[in-house]
Amino acid sequence: MTMELVHVGFDNFIATNRIVAIASPNSTTIKRVMKEAGNKGLLIDVTHGRKTRSIIITDSGHIFVTSRASEIIAGRLRVSRTEGYTGRGEPALRLEPSDEKGEL
């Protein structure tokens, strides 16, 4: 069985089949969900100190806090589903110029 991953910035990847939702961190409800996940030890921060721009909720209850916009991550999910695999048993992943370390 192969696992398809989506790049969420700074060399961090999440399994696409585990993602339930991608949300903006601006609503009160999402802030409450983040606080509860932090209290339970289920909050994973992959922002590398940058501003939080999206929240990824997985089927295991883990909450990933990322510095990439929701639209960017959703677009990457769409591309990975349409392009599929490279033929070598690994997903077709491409780093975007904005994902290079040291850039915003």
C-alpha positions in Angstrom: 0.0 0.0 0.0 1.4 3.4 -0.9 0.8 6.6 1.1 0.1 9.9 -0.7 1.4 13.0 1.1 0.8 16.7 0.8 3.5 19.3 1.4 2.4 21.8 4.1 5.6 23.9 4.2 9.1 23.6 5.6 9.7 20.0 4.6 6.6 18.9 6.5 4.1 16.4 5.0 0.7 15.1 6.0 -1.0 11.9 4.7 -3.8 13.0 2.3 -6.2 10.2 3.3 -6.1 11.3 6.9 -7.2 15.0 6.3 -10.8 15.8 7.2 -10.8 19.6 6.9 -8.6 22.6 6.2 -9.8 25.7 7.9 -8.9 29.4 8.5 -7.6 30.1 12.1 -9.7 33.3 12.4 -13.0 31.9 13.7 -13.8 31.6 17.4 -14.8 28.0 16.9 -11.5 27.0 15.3 -9.6 28.8 18.1 -11.5 26.8 20.7 -10.8 23.6 18.8 -7.1 24.5 18.7 -7.1 25.2 22.5 -8.7 21.9 23.3 -6.3 20.0 21.0 -3.4 21.7 22.8 -4.7 20.7 26.2 -5.0 17.1 25.0 -1.6 17.0 23.3 -3.0 16.7 19.8 -1.9 20.1 18.5 1.1 20.0 16.1 2.7 23.3 15.1 4.6 23.2 11.8 4.7 27.0 11.3 8.4 27.3 12.3 7.5 30.5 14.1 5.6 32.1 11.2 2.1 33.4 11.3 -0.6 30.8 11.4 -2.6 30.8 8.2 -4.4 27.5 8.1 -5.5 24.6 10.4 -5.6 21.0 9.2 -7.8 18.6 11.0 -7.2 14.9 10.7 -9.4 11.9 11.3 -7.3 11.0 14.4 -8.2 14.3 16.0 -4.7 15.8 15.5 -4.7 19.5 14.6 -1.9 20.8 12.4 -1.1 24.5 12.5 0.6 25.7 9.3 1.9 28.9 7.9 0.6 28.1 4.4 -2.8 29.5 3.3 -5.8 27.1 3.1 -6.1 27.7 -0.7 -2.4 26.7 -1.2 -2.8 23.4 0.6 -6.2 22.6 -1.0 -4.6 23.3 -4.4 -1.8 20.9 -3.6 -4.3 18.2 -2.6 -6.2 18.8 -5.9 -2.9 18.5 -8.0 -1.8 15.4 -6.2 -5.1 13.7 -6.9 -5.2 14.6 -10.6 -1.5 14.0 -11.3 -1.3 10.8 -9.2 1.9 9.0 -8.8 5.3 9.3 -10.5 5.4 5.6 -11.4 8.1 4.8 -8.9 5.7 4.1 -6.1 5.9 7.6 -4.7 3.5 10.6 -5.0 4.2 13.4 -7.3 5.3 16.2 -5.0 6.7 19.6 -6.0 8.1 22.2 -3.8 6.8 25.7 -4.6 9.3 28.7 -4.5 7.6 30.0 -1.4 8.4 26.8 0.4 12.1 27.3 0.4 13.6 27.9 3.8 14.1 31.5 4.7 11.3 32.8 2.5 7.8 33.8 3.5 
